Amino acid sequence: MHPDLLIRDETPADWDAITTVTEAAFASLEISQHTEQFIIQALRVAGALSVSLVAHIHGRVVGHVAFSPVTLSDGTPNWYGLGPVSVLPAYQRQGIGQALIQAGLARLNALQAGGCCLVGHREYYVKLGFRNPDGLVYEGVPPEYFFALCFDGQLPQGTVSFHPAFAATGH
């Protein structure tokens, strides 16, 4: 990990940099619809960014992670969705994304969250403690790409709905 890495809450002064980082991070990802920056903006406008952290190196924003509330069909409260998480391509594979996620999960724990879920790649998220949950699904996503991390030992059952901002496609 970079020795000068600083992780902190986003501020309004970071918003343009977060957009730039997010666009760059997802630009070459074939499975992306390249709407991640719009999702973050829509979550912010809706007041649904429960945790929004930036990674700074030498005063420059090089990464970002967002966490927002999810709704569970069984009524379980205090669960959150992770994403998007973005790191500038020149800084990827240096542990910055992992550090952002771990810092965000610590913030969720401090909020007494029940857990966190996401859509992502197995190779990456299993290292952070996430598992494919039995009995909890995100419709339209193959189960091998849906992950959850339970903080309180009570894994909800049913269907997860992410915030409507995840349907954002532009300004």
Rosetta constraint file for C-alpha pairs under 8 A:
AtomPair CA 1 CA 5 HARMONIC 7.63 0.50
AtomPair CA 1 CA 94 HARMONIC 5.37 0.50
AtomPair CA 1 CA 95 HARMONIC 5.30 0.50
AtomPair CA 1 CA 96 HARMONIC 6.70 0.50
AtomPair CA 2 CA 57 HARMONIC 7.96 0.50
AtomPair CA 2 CA 94 HARMONIC 7.06 0.50
AtomPair CA 2 CA 96 HARMONIC 7.82 0.50
AtomPair CA 4 CA 56 HARMONIC 7.97 0.50
AtomPair CA 4 CA 57 HARMONIC 5.61 0.50
AtomPair CA 4 CA 58 HARMONIC 6.73 0.50
AtomPair CA 5 CA 55 HARMONIC 6.58 0.50
AtomPair CA 5 CA 56 HARMONIC 5.72 0.50
AtomPair CA 5 CA 57 HARMONIC 5.03 0.50
AtomPair CA 5 CA 58 HARMONIC 7.88 0.50
AtomPair CA 5 CA 96 HARMONIC 7.91 0.50
AtomPair CA 6 CA 55 HARMONIC 5.67 0.50
AtomPair CA 6 CA 56 HARMONIC 5.00 0.50
AtomPair CA 6 CA 57 HARMONIC 6.43 0.50
AtomPair CA 7 CA 53 HARMONIC 6.60 0.50
AtomPair CA 7 CA 54 HARMONIC 5.66 0.50
AtomPair CA 7 CA 55 HARMONIC 4.55 0.50
AtomPair CA 7 CA 56 HARMONIC 6.21 0.50
AtomPair CA 7 CA 100 HARMONIC 6.86 0.50
AtomPair CA 7 CA 103 HARMONIC 7.69 0.50
AtomPair CA 8 CA 53 HARMONIC 5.45 0.50
AtomPair CA 8 CA 54 HARMONIC 5.63 0.50
AtomPair CA 8 CA 55 HARMONIC 6.76 0.50
AtomPair CA 8 CA 56 HARMONIC 7.98 0.50
AtomPair CA 9 CA 51 HARMONIC 7.60 0.50
AtomPair CA 9 CA 52 HARMONIC 5.91 0.50
AtomPair CA 9 CA 53 HARMONIC 4.46 0.50
AtomPair CA 9 CA 54 HARMONIC 6.17 0.50
AtomPair CA 10 CA 14 HARMONIC 6.08 0.50
AtomPair CA 10 CA 15 HARMONIC 7.68 0.50
AtomPair CA 10 CA 52 HARMONIC 5.78 0.50
AtomPair CA 10 CA 53 HARMONIC 5.23 0.50
AtomPair CA 10 CA 54 HARMONIC 5.66 0.50
AtomPair CA 11 CA 15 HARMONIC 7.13 0.50
AtomPair CA 14 CA 18 HARMONIC 6.02 0.50
AtomPair CA 14 CA 61 HARMONIC 7.43 0.50
AtomPair CA 15 CA 19 HARMONIC 6.36 0.50
AtomPair CA 16 CA 20 HARMONIC 6.30 0.50
AtomPair CA 17 CA 21 HARMONIC 6.05 0.50
AtomPair CA 17 CA 61 HARMONIC 6.26 0.50
AtomPair CA 18 CA 22 HARMONIC 6.00 0.50
AtomPair CA 18 CA 37 HARMONIC 7.82 0.50
AtomPair CA 18 CA 54 HARMONIC 7.75 0.50
AtomPair CA 18 CA 61 HARMONIC 7.19 0.50
AtomPair CA 18 CA 63 HARMONIC 7.38 0.50
AtomPair CA 18 CA 64 HARMONIC 6.40 0.50
AtomPair CA 19 CA 23 HARMONIC 6.09 0.50
AtomPair CA 19 CA 37 HARMONIC 5.35 0.50
AtomPair CA 20 CA 24 HARMONIC 6.16 0.50
AtomPair CA 21 CA 25 HARMONIC 5.99 0.50
AtomPair CA 21 CA 61 HARMONIC 7.60 0.50
AtomPair CA 21 CA 62 HARMONIC 6.44 0.50
AtomPair CA 21 CA 63 HARMONIC 6.35 0.50
AtomPair CA 21 CA 64 HARMONIC 7.50 0.50
AtomPair CA 21 CA 86 HARMONIC 6.45 0.50
AtomPair CA 21 CA 87 HARMONIC 6.28 0.50
AtomPair CA 21 CA 88 HARMONIC 5.39 0.50
AtomPair CA 22 CA 26 HARMONIC 6.27 0.50
AtomPair CA 22 CA 36 HARMONIC 6.70 0.50
AtomPair CA 22 CA 37 HARMONIC 5.72 0.50
AtomPair CA 22 CA 63 HARMONIC 7.92 0.50
AtomPair CA 22 CA 64 HARMONIC 7.57 0.50
AtomPair CA 22 CA 85 HARMONIC 7.78 0.50
AtomPair CA 22 CA 86 HARMONIC 5.25 0.50
AtomPair CA 22 CA 87 HARMONIC 7.15 0.50
AtomPair CA 22 CA 88 HARMONIC 7.58 0.50
AtomPair CA 23 CA 27 HARMONIC 5.80 0.50
AtomPair CA 23 CA 34 HARMONIC 7.16 0.50
AtomPair CA 23 CA 36 HARMONIC 7.40 0.50
AtomPair CA 23 CA 37 HARMONIC 6.36 0.50
AtomPair CA 24 CA 28 HARMONIC 7.97 0.50
AtomPair CA 24 CA 88 HARMONIC 6.09 0.50
AtomPair CA 24 CA 89 HARMONIC 6.86 0.50
AtomPair CA 25 CA 29 HARMONIC 7.93 0.50
AtomPair CA 25 CA 86 HARMONIC 5.48 0.50
AtomPair CA 25 CA 87 HARMONIC 5.63 0.50
AtomPair CA 25 CA 88 HARMONIC 5.32 0.50
AtomPair CA 25 CA 89 HARMONIC 5.80 0.50
AtomPair CA 26 CA 32 HARMONIC 6.58 0.50
AtomPair CA 26 CA 34 HARMONIC 6.41 0.50
AtomPair CA 26 CA 36 HARMONIC 7.75 0.50
AtomPair CA 26 CA 86 HARMONIC 7.54 0.50
AtomPair CA 27 CA 34 HARMONIC 6.82 0.50
AtomPair CA 35 CA 39 HARMONIC 6.33 0.50
AtomPair CA 35 CA 168 HARMONIC 6.85 0.50
AtomPair CA 35 CA 169 HARMONIC 5.41 0.50
AtomPair CA 35 CA 170 HARMONIC 6.97 0.50
AtomPair CA 36 CA 40 HARMONIC 6.40 0.50
AtomPair CA 36 CA 84 HARMONIC 6.36 0.50
AtomPair CA 37 CA 41 HARMONIC 6.35 0.50
AtomPair CA 38 CA 42 HARMONIC 6.03 0.50
AtomPair CA 38 CA 168 HARMONIC 5.77 0.50
AtomPair CA 38 CA 169 HARMONIC 6.11 0.50
AtomPair CA 38 CA 170 HARMONIC 5.49 0.50
AtomPair CA 38 CA 171 HARMONIC 6.96 0.50
AtomPair CA 39 CA 43 HARMONIC 6.06 0.50
AtomPair CA 39 CA 165 HARMONIC 5.52 0.50
AtomPair CA 39 CA 166 HARMONIC 5.25 0.50
AtomPair CA 39 CA 167 HARMONIC 7.15 0.50
AtomPair CA 39 CA 168 HARMONIC 5.31 0.50
AtomPair CA 39 CA 169 HARMONIC 7.45 0.50
AtomPair CA 40 CA 44 HARMONIC 6.14 0.50
AtomPair CA 40 CA 49 HARMONIC 7.89 0.50
AtomPair CA 40 CA 66 HARMONIC 7.29 0.50
AtomPair CA 40 CA 84 HARMONIC 7.40 0.50
AtomPair CA 40 CA 165 HARMONIC 7.83 0.50
AtomPair CA 41 CA 45 HARMONIC 6.17 0.50
AtomPair CA 42 CA 46 HARMONIC 6.08 0.50
AtomPair CA 42 CA 165 HARMONIC 5.18 0.50
AtomPair CA 42 CA 166 HARMONIC 7.89 0.50
AtomPair CA 42 CA 168 HARMONIC 6.66 0.50
AtomPair CA 43 CA 47 HARMONIC 6.20 0.50
AtomPair CA 43 CA 48 HARMONIC 4.95 0.50
AtomPair CA 43 CA 49 HARMONIC 5.58 0.50
AtomPair CA 43 CA 68 HARMONIC 7.54 0.50
AtomPair CA 43 CA 163 HARMONIC 7.75 0.50
AtomPair CA 43 CA 165 HARMONIC 5.48 0.50
AtomPair CA 43 CA 166 HARMONIC 7.89 0.50
AtomPair CA 44 CA 48 HARMONIC 5.94 0.50
AtomPair CA 44 CA 49 HARMONIC 5.49 0.50
AtomPair CA 46 CA 165 HARMONIC 7.77 0.50
AtomPair CA 48 CA 68 HARMONIC 5.54 0.50
AtomPair CA 48 CA 69 HARMONIC 6.81 0.50
AtomPair CA 48 CA 163 HARMONIC 7.81 0.50
AtomPair CA 49 CA 66 HARMONIC 6.49 0.50
AtomPair CA 49 CA 67 HARMONIC 5.99 0.50
AtomPair CA 49 CA 68 HARMONIC 5.06 0.50
AtomPair CA 49 CA 69 HARMONIC 7.96 0.50
AtomPair CA 50 CA 66 HARMONIC 7.72 0.50
AtomPair CA 50 CA 67 HARMONIC 5.72 0.50
AtomPair CA 50 CA 68 HARMONIC 5.13 0.50
AtomPair CA 50 CA 69 HARMONIC 7.00 0.50
AtomPair CA 51 CA 65 HARMONIC 7.98 0.50
AtomPair CA 51 CA 66 HARMONIC 5.88 0.50
AtomPair CA 51 CA 67 HARMONIC 5.05 0.50
AtomPair CA 51 CA 68 HARMONIC 6.92 0.50
AtomPair CA 51 CA 104 HARMONIC 6.54 0.50
AtomPair CA 51 CA 107 HARMONIC 7.21 0.50
AtomPair CA 51 CA 108 HARMONIC 7.59 0.50
AtomPair CA 52 CA 64 HARMONIC 7.24 0.50
AtomPair CA 52 CA 65 HARMONIC 5.78 0.50
AtomPair CA 52 CA 66 HARMONIC 4.60 0.50
AtomPair CA 52 CA 67 HARMONIC 6.38 0.50
AtomPair CA 52 CA 104 HARMONIC 7.72 0.50
AtomPair CA 53 CA 64 HARMONIC 5.61 0.50
AtomPair CA 53 CA 65 HARMONIC 5.43 0.50
AtomPair CA 53 CA 66 HARMONIC 6.72 0.50
AtomPair CA 53 CA 100 HARMONIC 6.88 0.50
AtomPair CA 53 CA 104 HARMONIC 7.10 0.50
AtomPair CA 54 CA 61 HARMONIC 6.39 0.50
AtomPair CA 54 CA 62 HARMONIC 7.49 0.50
AtomPair CA 54 CA 63 HARMONIC 5.54 0.50
AtomPair CA 54 CA 64 HARMONIC 4.39 0.50
AtomPair CA 54 CA 65 HARMONIC 6.65 0.50
AtomPair CA 54 CA 100 HARMONIC 7.37 0.50
AtomPair CA 55 CA 61 HARMONIC 5.69 0.50
AtomPair CA 55 CA 62 HARMONIC 5.64 0.50
AtomPair CA 55 CA 63 HARMONIC 4.74 0.50
AtomPair CA 55 CA 64 HARMONIC 6.08 0.50
AtomPair CA 55 CA 96 HARMONIC 7.21 0.50
AtomPair CA 55 CA 100 HARMONIC 6.85 0.50
AtomPair CA 56 CA 60 HARMONIC 5.20 0.50
AtomPair CA 56 CA 61 HARMONIC 4.55 0.50
AtomPair CA 56 CA 62 HARMONIC 5.77 0.50
AtomPair CA 56 CA 63 HARMONIC 7.17 0.50
AtomPair CA 57 CA 61 HARMONIC 6.66 0.50
AtomPair CA 57 CA 62 HARMONIC 6.75 0.50
AtomPair CA 62 CA 87 HARMONIC 5.72 0.50
AtomPair CA 62 CA 88 HARMONIC 5.41 0.50
AtomPair CA 62 CA 91 HARMONIC 7.04 0.50
AtomPair CA 63 CA 85 HARMONIC 7.57 0.50
AtomPair CA 63 CA 86 HARMONIC 5.34 0.50
AtomPair CA 63 CA 87 HARMONIC 4.10 0.50
AtomPair CA 63 CA 88 HARMONIC 6.24 0.50
AtomPair CA 63 CA 96 HARMONIC 7.11 0.50
AtomPair CA 63 CA 97 HARMONIC 6.96 0.50
AtomPair CA 63 CA 100 HARMONIC 7.75 0.50
AtomPair CA 64 CA 84 HARMONIC 7.97 0.50
AtomPair CA 64 CA 85 HARMONIC 5.69 0.50
AtomPair CA 64 CA 86 HARMONIC 5.23 0.50
AtomPair CA 64 CA 87 HARMONIC 6.55 0.50
AtomPair CA 64 CA 97 HARMONIC 7.80 0.50
AtomPair CA 64 CA 100 HARMONIC 7.02 0.50
AtomPair CA 65 CA 82 HARMONIC 7.60 0.50
AtomPair CA 65 CA 83 HARMONIC 6.25 0.50
AtomPair CA 65 CA 84 HARMONIC 5.98 0.50
AtomPair CA 65 CA 85 HARMONIC 4.24 0.50
AtomPair CA 65 CA 86 HARMONIC 6.39 0.50
AtomPair CA 65 CA 97 HARMONIC 7.81 0.50
AtomPair CA 65 CA 100 HARMONIC 6.18 0.50
AtomPair CA 65 CA 101 HARMONIC 6.71 0.50
AtomPair CA 65 CA 104 HARMONIC 7.50 0.50
AtomPair CA 66 CA 82 HARMONIC 6.09 0.50
AtomPair CA 66 CA 83 HARMONIC 5.12 0.50
AtomPair CA 66 CA 84 HARMONIC 5.73 0.50
AtomPair CA 66 CA 85 HARMONIC 6.42 0.50
AtomPair CA 66 CA 104 HARMONIC 8.00 0.50
AtomPair CA 67 CA 80 HARMONIC 6.25 0.50
AtomPair CA 67 CA 81 HARMONIC 5.47 0.50
AtomPair CA 67 CA 82 HARMONIC 4.65 0.50
AtomPair CA 67 CA 83 HARMONIC 6.00 0.50
AtomPair CA 67 CA 84 HARMONIC 7.94 0.50
AtomPair CA 67 CA 104 HARMONIC 7.42 0.50
AtomPair CA 68 CA 80 HARMONIC 5.32 0.50
AtomPair CA 68 CA 81 HARMONIC 5.30 0.50
AtomPair CA 68 CA 82 HARMONIC 6.82 0.50
AtomPair CA 68 CA 163 HARMONIC 7.22 0.50
AtomPair CA 69 CA 78 HARMONIC 7.14 0.50
AtomPair CA 69 CA 79 HARMONIC 6.02 0.50
AtomPair CA 69 CA 80 HARMONIC 4.25 0.50
AtomPair CA 69 CA 81 HARMONIC 5.99 0.50
AtomPair CA 69 CA 162 HARMONIC 7.21 0.50
AtomPair CA 69 CA 163 HARMONIC 6.77 0.50
AtomPair CA 70 CA 78 HARMONIC 7.97 0.50
AtomPair CA 70 CA 79 HARMONIC 5.82 0.50
AtomPair CA 70 CA 80 HARMONIC 5.05 0.50
AtomPair CA 70 CA 81 HARMONIC 5.81 0.50
AtomPair CA 70 CA 160 HARMONIC 6.64 0.50
AtomPair CA 70 CA 161 HARMONIC 5.68 0.50
AtomPair CA 70 CA 162 HARMONIC 4.78 0.50
AtomPair CA 70 CA 163 HARMONIC 6.03 0.50
AtomPair CA 71 CA 75 HARMONIC 7.42 0.50
AtomPair CA 71 CA 76 HARMONIC 7.86 0.50
AtomPair CA 71 CA 77 HARMONIC 7.56 0.50
AtomPair CA 71 CA 79 HARMONIC 7.37 0.50
AtomPair CA 71 CA 160 HARMONIC 5.81 0.50
AtomPair CA 71 CA 161 HARMONIC 5.06 0.50
AtomPair CA 71 CA 162 HARMONIC 6.53 0.50
AtomPair CA 71 CA 163 HARMONIC 7.72 0.50
AtomPair CA 72 CA 76 HARMONIC 5.88 0.50
AtomPair CA 72 CA 77 HARMONIC 7.48 0.50
AtomPair CA 72 CA 79 HARMONIC 7.89 0.50
AtomPair CA 72 CA 156 HARMONIC 7.41 0.50
AtomPair CA 72 CA 157 HARMONIC 7.91 0.50
AtomPair CA 72 CA 158 HARMONIC 6.80 0.50
AtomPair CA 72 CA 159 HARMONIC 5.78 0.50
AtomPair CA 72 CA 160 HARMONIC 4.75 0.50
AtomPair CA 72 CA 161 HARMONIC 6.36 0.50
AtomPair CA 73 CA 157 HARMONIC 7.63 0.50
AtomPair CA 73 CA 158 HARMONIC 5.47 0.50
AtomPair CA 73 CA 159 HARMONIC 5.22 0.50
AtomPair CA 73 CA 160 HARMONIC 6.51 0.50
AtomPair CA 73 CA 161 HARMONIC 7.94 0.50
AtomPair CA 74 CA 156 HARMONIC 6.80 0.50
AtomPair CA 74 CA 157 HARMONIC 6.16 0.50
AtomPair CA 74 CA 158 HARMONIC 5.91 0.50
AtomPair CA 74 CA 159 HARMONIC 7.68 0.50
AtomPair CA 76 CA 156 HARMONIC 6.30 0.50
AtomPair CA 77 CA 114 HARMONIC 7.32 0.50
AtomPair CA 78 CA 112 HARMONIC 7.56 0.50
AtomPair CA 78 CA 113 HARMONIC 4.90 0.50
AtomPair CA 78 CA 114 HARMONIC 5.47 0.50
AtomPair CA 78 CA 115 HARMONIC 7.28 0.50
AtomPair CA 79 CA 113 HARMONIC 5.81 0.50
AtomPair CA 79 CA 114 HARMONIC 5.37 0.50
AtomPair CA 79 CA 115 HARMONIC 5.00 0.50
AtomPair CA 79 CA 116 HARMONIC 5.60 0.50
AtomPair CA 79 CA 117 HARMONIC 7.74 0.50
AtomPair CA 80 CA 113 HARMONIC 7.48 0.50
AtomPair CA 80 CA 115 HARMONIC 6.44 0.50
AtomPair CA 80 CA 116 HARMONIC 4.70 0.50
AtomPair CA 80 CA 117 HARMONIC 6.37 0.50
AtomPair CA 81 CA 116 HARMONIC 5.46 0.50
AtomPair CA 81 CA 117 HARMONIC 4.92 0.50
AtomPair CA 81 CA 118 HARMONIC 5.57 0.50
AtomPair CA 81 CA 162 HARMONIC 6.75 0.50
AtomPair CA 82 CA 116 HARMONIC 6.62 0.50
AtomPair CA 82 CA 117 HARMONIC 6.14 0.50
AtomPair CA 82 CA 118 HARMONIC 5.28 0.50
AtomPair CA 83 CA 118 HARMONIC 6.88 0.50
AtomPair CA 85 CA 97 HARMONIC 6.85 0.50
AtomPair CA 85 CA 101 HARMONIC 7.80 0.50
AtomPair CA 86 CA 97 HARMONIC 6.90 0.50
AtomPair CA 87 CA 91 HARMONIC 6.39 0.50
AtomPair CA 87 CA 92 HARMONIC 5.87 0.50
AtomPair CA 87 CA 96 HARMONIC 7.13 0.50
AtomPair CA 87 CA 97 HARMONIC 6.29 0.50
AtomPair CA 88 CA 92 HARMONIC 6.35 0.50
AtomPair CA 91 CA 96 HARMONIC 7.42 0.50
AtomPair CA 92 CA 96 HARMONIC 7.03 0.50
AtomPair CA 92 CA 97 HARMONIC 7.53 0.50
AtomPair CA 95 CA 99 HARMONIC 6.07 0.50
AtomPair CA 96 CA 100 HARMONIC 6.16 0.50
AtomPair CA 97 CA 101 HARMONIC 6.19 0.50
AtomPair CA 98 CA 102 HARMONIC 6.08 0.50
AtomPair CA 98 CA 128 HARMONIC 7.67 0.50
AtomPair CA 99 CA 103 HARMONIC 6.07 0.50
AtomPair CA 100 CA 104 HARMONIC 6.12 0.50
AtomPair CA 101 CA 105 HARMONIC 6.07 0.50
AtomPair CA 102 CA 106 HARMONIC 6.19 0.50
AtomPair CA 102 CA 128 HARMONIC 7.83 0.50
AtomPair CA 103 CA 107 HARMONIC 6.37 0.50
AtomPair CA 104 CA 108 HARMONIC 6.27 0.50
AtomPair CA 105 CA 109 HARMONIC 6.18 0.50
AtomPair CA 105 CA 116 HARMONIC 7.94 0.50
AtomPair CA 106 CA 110 HARMONIC 6.28 0.50
AtomPair CA 107 CA 111 HARMONIC 6.37 0.50
AtomPair CA 108 CA 112 HARMONIC 6.42 0.50
AtomPair CA 108 CA 113 HARMONIC 5.42 0.50
AtomPair CA 108 CA 115 HARMONIC 7.95 0.50
AtomPair CA 109 CA 113 HARMONIC 5.47 0.50
AtomPair CA 109 CA 114 HARMONIC 7.92 0.50
AtomPair CA 109 CA 151 HARMONIC 7.24 0.50
AtomPair CA 113 CA 151 HARMONIC 7.01 0.50
AtomPair CA 114 CA 150 HARMONIC 6.18 0.50
AtomPair CA 114 CA 151 HARMONIC 5.23 0.50
AtomPair CA 114 CA 152 HARMONIC 5.40 0.50
AtomPair CA 114 CA 154 HARMONIC 7.46 0.50
AtomPair CA 115 CA 148 HARMONIC 7.16 0.50
AtomPair CA 115 CA 149 HARMONIC 5.49 0.50
AtomPair CA 115 CA 150 HARMONIC 4.29 0.50
AtomPair CA 115 CA 151 HARMONIC 4.92 0.50
AtomPair CA 115 CA 152 HARMONIC 7.13 0.50
AtomPair CA 116 CA 148 HARMONIC 5.61 0.50
AtomPair CA 116 CA 149 HARMONIC 5.26 0.50
AtomPair CA 116 CA 150 HARMONIC 6.56 0.50
AtomPair CA 116 CA 151 HARMONIC 7.98 0.50
AtomPair CA 117 CA 130 HARMONIC 7.98 0.50
AtomPair CA 117 CA 146 HARMONIC 7.37 0.50
AtomPair CA 117 CA 147 HARMONIC 5.43 0.50
AtomPair CA 117 CA 148 HARMONIC 4.08 0.50
AtomPair CA 117 CA 149 HARMONIC 6.24 0.50
AtomPair CA 118 CA 146 HARMONIC 5.88 0.50
AtomPair CA 118 CA 147 HARMONIC 5.35 0.50
AtomPair CA 118 CA 148 HARMONIC 6.50 0.50
AtomPair CA 119 CA 141 HARMONIC 7.83 0.50
AtomPair CA 119 CA 145 HARMONIC 5.41 0.50
AtomPair CA 119 CA 146 HARMONIC 4.62 0.50
AtomPair CA 119 CA 147 HARMONIC 6.24 0.50
AtomPair CA 120 CA 124 HARMONIC 7.90 0.50
AtomPair CA 120 CA 125 HARMONIC 7.08 0.50
AtomPair CA 120 CA 145 HARMONIC 5.26 0.50
AtomPair CA 120 CA 146 HARMONIC 6.51 0.50
AtomPair CA 120 CA 147 HARMONIC 7.36 0.50
AtomPair CA 121 CA 125 HARMONIC 6.38 0.50
AtomPair CA 121 CA 145 HARMONIC 5.99 0.50
AtomPair CA 122 CA 126 HARMONIC 5.75 0.50
AtomPair CA 122 CA 144 HARMONIC 7.22 0.50
AtomPair CA 122 CA 145 HARMONIC 6.66 0.50
AtomPair CA 123 CA 127 HARMONIC 7.09 0.50
AtomPair CA 124 CA 128 HARMONIC 7.31 0.50
AtomPair CA 125 CA 129 HARMONIC 6.74 0.50
AtomPair CA 125 CA 130 HARMONIC 5.55 0.50
AtomPair CA 125 CA 131 HARMONIC 7.79 0.50
AtomPair CA 125 CA 147 HARMONIC 7.72 0.50
AtomPair CA 126 CA 130 HARMONIC 4.87 0.50
AtomPair CA 126 CA 131 HARMONIC 6.03 0.50
AtomPair CA 129 CA 149 HARMONIC 6.54 0.50
AtomPair CA 130 CA 147 HARMONIC 5.66 0.50
AtomPair CA 130 CA 148 HARMONIC 5.27 0.50
AtomPair CA 130 CA 149 HARMONIC 4.79 0.50
AtomPair CA 131 CA 147 HARMONIC 5.11 0.50
AtomPair CA 131 CA 148 HARMONIC 5.54 0.50
AtomPair CA 131 CA 149 HARMONIC 6.52 0.50
AtomPair CA 132 CA 143 HARMONIC 6.72 0.50
AtomPair CA 132 CA 144 HARMONIC 6.35 0.50
AtomPair CA 132 CA 145 HARMONIC 7.59 0.50
AtomPair CA 132 CA 146 HARMONIC 5.96 0.50
AtomPair CA 132 CA 147 HARMONIC 4.60 0.50
AtomPair CA 132 CA 148 HARMONIC 6.33 0.50
AtomPair CA 133 CA 137 HARMONIC 7.54 0.50
AtomPair CA 133 CA 146 HARMONIC 7.73 0.50
AtomPair CA 133 CA 147 HARMONIC 6.27 0.50
AtomPair CA 133 CA 148 HARMONIC 5.99 0.50
AtomPair CA 133 CA 155 HARMONIC 7.93 0.50
AtomPair CA 134 CA 157 HARMONIC 7.97 0.50
AtomPair CA 135 CA 156 HARMONIC 7.65 0.50
AtomPair CA 135 CA 157 HARMONIC 5.01 0.50
AtomPair CA 135 CA 158 HARMONIC 6.03 0.50
AtomPair CA 136 CA 155 HARMONIC 7.95 0.50
AtomPair CA 136 CA 156 HARMONIC 6.49 0.50
AtomPair CA 136 CA 157 HARMONIC 4.84 0.50
AtomPair CA 136 CA 158 HARMONIC 4.88 0.50
AtomPair CA 136 CA 159 HARMONIC 5.73 0.50
AtomPair CA 136 CA 160 HARMONIC 7.10 0.50
AtomPair CA 137 CA 143 HARMONIC 6.93 0.50
AtomPair CA 137 CA 146 HARMONIC 7.24 0.50
AtomPair CA 137 CA 158 HARMONIC 6.27 0.50
AtomPair CA 137 CA 159 HARMONIC 4.90 0.50
AtomPair CA 137 CA 160 HARMONIC 6.09 0.50
AtomPair CA 138 CA 143 HARMONIC 7.74 0.50
AtomPair CA 138 CA 146 HARMONIC 6.79 0.50
AtomPair CA 138 CA 159 HARMONIC 5.69 0.50
AtomPair CA 138 CA 160 HARMONIC 5.16 0.50
AtomPair CA 138 CA 161 HARMONIC 6.93 0.50
AtomPair CA 139 CA 159 HARMONIC 6.99 0.50
AtomPair CA 139 CA 160 HARMONIC 7.67 0.50
AtomPair CA 141 CA 145 HARMONIC 6.72 0.50
AtomPair CA 141 CA 146 HARMONIC 6.84 0.50
AtomPair CA 142 CA 146 HARMONIC 6.93 0.50
AtomPair CA 143 CA 147 HARMONIC 7.99 0.50
AtomPair CA 150 CA 154 HARMONIC 6.73 0.50
AtomPair CA 150 CA 155 HARMONIC 6.00 0.50
AtomPair CA 162 CA 166 HARMONIC 6.79 0.50
AtomPair CA 164 CA 168 HARMONIC 7.77 0.50
